[in-house]
Amino acid sequence: MVALDKTQVLTLLVLFGANFVVGLALALKDGKLEAAQLGDILGKRVIPYGFGYVVMGWLTAAAPDLAVAQGLTFGGIVAAMVGHIYQQAA
């Protein structure tokens, strides 16, 4: 059993989607849409961050004392995603 908070998972999905949409919109605006750019978003952000969050969920299920670490992991991922979105838009 994995200890994942549904609200946190939804928040991460929204941030991943927002990152993808902003990147896609900027690529279309610049006329430089490349599949490699979209793959970079998936490979450098969505997969590692999602995997890290799920692993922390597994660890929290095995050792409930790690719930604080899972919260910190979630906070770090949210901060990183917001930073990526802000960086793209700037």
Phi, psi and omega in degrees: 000132180258134180268087178244134178276126183298323179294319179294318179297316178297318178299316179296319178298320178295317179293320177298317179295318179297319178299316180295315182295317179297315178298318179294316180297318180292323178294319178294320180298317181278350182071025183238046180283119179229141179299329181297324179295318179292324176294326178297320179299315180291313186283333184258347183232300188297308184294309181296317181292317178297317179297316179299320180293317180294319178298318178295326175296319177296315180295323179293323177295323180282324182224091184304341178295344181273010181301325178295319179296323178295319177297320178292322177298314178300314180299320178294320178294317179299314180298318180295317181293318177298319177298318178297317180295316179297316180298318178296319184284339182282000000 
